[in-house]
Amino acid sequence: MKQFLRFIFLILLFTTGITVISKADSGNENRVDLIGKVVDHNYLDFKPLATIELPRLIYDDGSFYFYRSTTSLLNTSENFTDAAYVDFEPTVEEGRIVPATYNIVRTDGQPPAFDFSITSHLVFFWIAAIVMFLIFIPLSTRYRLGTGRISEPRGAFQNLFETLVVFIRDDIALQNIGPARYQQFTPYLLTVFFFILFMNFFGLMPWGVSSTADITVTAVLALLTFSATQIFASKDYWKHVFWFPGVPVPIKFILMPVELIGLFTKPFALCIRLFANMASGKILIFSLLGTIFIFSDLFGSGVAYGTSWIWVLLTLFVYLIKALVSFIQAYVFTILSALFIGLSVSDHSEEHAH
């Protein structure tokens, strides 16, 4: 079994290396851009059904410019153009200029001051927020009426979320923050858990996009945890940062910069862990499926068809693993946030006295 897995890994490494070296600049229009499937776009990709361009909002030279789509911008604006059309003639289809890179620059080739355009990651970010409202507002209404509070929860829908809510409250918030302060932070932890979970699951859907594969999204989530940790921190927490109690004075000066660095490495780890896991999973799925087309180019369609079942089965296996990872990463982010908050709000004065 180990030899078989090693063989599969070597084949993937070998074929991917050949493709990158031999086709990076070949101009093959049929080549699939793996990174392009993960990065943010100014359109929603529903190929082969449709491609929906998103509005563009640009600030430059003290003015805001709004266009309903990138195509509209290219055909009506005298100030901006596609980056590919600065040095080359634009591509025209049915009498209209069509986008090439969707990277909008000024006509002199310089980027605009600010690009506030709506992107695919932002759209699915909003969709995750809307789904949360659609789920938890009806649930909160039920609890206010007494279902689940006075009587037992009713229905599979309420019981499912009741289980998750109780798990986050009792096994994460209470265990890591403590009985004195856990209720204060439980709403935040519940919001973070379900928000990340929904964004992760959207990436598993056909034509779906995982917003957590965008480092700006994970950075904002990590910043929220960092802010909660510092704003609600106890005096004892800051003593451990600037003047560690119970150790000799020379050691205090050594520990101080270490603790200050630790303030920022914790949210940085939260940000990178979530982003890297969600982005790498999608790249791996497209890489496995892309191996079929790589084999078709290298060895012909017969070999591609004959080996396609291997890559499809491996893709299905990775897909199932990614579904599990989507839940695990939401759990890991939430429990680490609870742990960092618990360490900052707890009072260790009794331990020092002991």
Secondary structure, 3 states (H helix, E strand, C coil): CHHHHHHHHHHHHHHHHHHHHHHCCCCCCCCCCCHHHCCCCCEEEECCCEEEECCEEEEECCEEEEECCHHHHHHHCCCEEEHHHCCCCCCEECCEECCCCCCEEECCCCCCCEECCCCHHHHHHHHHHHHHHHHHHHHHHHHHCCECCCECCCHHHHHHHHHHHHHHHHHHHHHHHCCCCHHHHHHHHHHHHHHHHHHHHHCCCCCCCCHHHCHHHHHHHHHHHHHHHHHCCCHHHHHHHHCCCCCCHHHHHHHHHHHHHHHHHHHHHHHHHHHHHHHHHHHHHHHHHHHHHHHHHHHCHHHHHHHHHHHHHHHHHHHHHHHHHHHHHHHHHHHHHHHHHHHHHCCCHHHHHC
